[in-house]
Amino acid sequence: VQLQASGGGLVQPGGSLRLSCAASGSIFSINYMAWYRQAPGKQRELVATITSRGSANYADSLKGRFTISRDNAKNTVYLQMDSLKPEDTAVYYCFADGNRRDYWGQGTQVTVSS
């Protein structure tokens, strides 16, 4: 499985971004997908997960601002991020839980700054 993340960039506080993660390869082996993030000097943390049926879960601190979704026809998972704050600045990673191993995308930088 290969994961290609995109959509990061620089945005002002209060703005929005949508991240995309396109999966390719043995996607039938994926149980669920997720977004993680890692801010400078901090540990990587879970942002949101989504199952193949579209059931989503979020980190408590991000509920209401972030929305994870998927388009199975495009093998793509999205992360809509609204009302962004400077503390959302991080590298965002796409993740896939496979039957035999986990997979990570390359990460996309999100910077929230005025």
C-alpha positions in Angstrom: 0.0 0.0 0.0 1.2 3.5 -0.9 -0.2 6.6 0.6 0.2 10.0 -1.0 -0.8 13.0 1.2 -1.3 16.4 -0.2 -3.1 19.7 0.5 -0.9 21.2 3.3 0.2 24.8 3.2 0.2 28.2 5.0 -3.1 29.5 6.3 -4.1 32.3 8.5 -5.8 31.7 11.9 -9.5 31.0 11.4 -8.9 29.7 7.9 -9.5 26.2 6.4 -7.6 23.6 4.6 -8.5 20.2 3.1 -5.9 17.5 3.1 -6.1 14.5 0.8 -4.6 11.0 1.1 -4.7 8.8 -2.0 -4.1 5.1 -1.4 -2.9 2.7 -4.0 -1.7 -0.9 -4.1 -3.2 -3.6 -2.0 -6.0 -1.4 -0.7 -8.2 -4.4 0.0 -5.9 -5.2 3.0 -6.7 -1.9 4.7 -9.0 -2.1 7.8 -9.2 1.6 8.5 -7.4 4.9 7.7 -6.4 7.8 9.9 -4.7 11.2 10.1 -2.0 11.9 12.6 -0.1 15.0 13.3 3.2 15.9 14.8 4.1 19.4 16.0 7.7 20.5 16.5 9.1 19.0 19.7 6.0 17.0 20.4 5.0 13.4 19.9 2.8 12.3 17.0 -0.8 12.3 17.9 -4.0 10.8 16.5 -6.3 13.3 14.8 -9.1 11.2 13.3 -9.9 7.7 12.1 -12.3 6.4 9.5 -13.4 2.8 8.7 -14.1 1.4 5.3 -17.8 2.0 6.0 -17.2 5.6 6.8 -17.5 5.5 10.6 -15.4 8.3 12.0 -13.8 9.1 15.3 -11.9 12.2 16.4 -9.5 13.3 19.0 -11.7 15.0 21.7 -9.8 18.3 21.3 -10.5 18.5 17.6 -14.2 17.6 17.5 -16.3 20.2 15.7 -13.4 21.7 13.8 -12.0 18.8 11.8 -13.9 16.4 9.6 -12.6 13.1 8.1 -14.2 11.6 5.1 -13.5 9.2 2.3 -14.3 8.6 -1.3 -14.0 4.9 -1.9 -14.3 5.3 -5.7 -11.1 7.4 -5.6 -9.4 5.4 -2.8 -8.9 8.8 -1.1 -9.4 10.0 2.5 -9.8 13.7 3.3 -9.3 15.8 6.3 -11.3 19.1 6.3 -9.8 21.4 8.8 -11.8 24.6 9.8 -11.3 27.4 12.2 -7.6 26.6 12.3 -5.4 27.8 15.1 -1.7 28.3 15.4 -1.5 25.3 17.6 -2.7 23.2 14.7 0.6 23.8 13.0 2.2 20.4 12.4 3.2 17.8 9.9 0.1 15.8 9.1 0.5 12.1 8.2 -1.9 9.7 6.5 -2.0 6.3 8.1 -3.5 3.0 7.0 -4.1 -0.1 9.2 -3.4 -3.2 7.2 -4.0 -6.8 7.8 -0.3 -7.5 8.3 1.3 -4.1 8.8 0.7 -0.4 9.1 1.4 2.1 6.4 2.4 5.8 6.6 2.3 8.5 4.0 5.1 11.0 3.7 3.5 13.8 5.6 2.3 17.3 4.6 3.1 20.5 6.4 0.3 22.6 7.8 1.3 26.0 9.1 -1.2 28.3 10.7 0.2 31.8 11.1 -0.7 35.4 10.4 
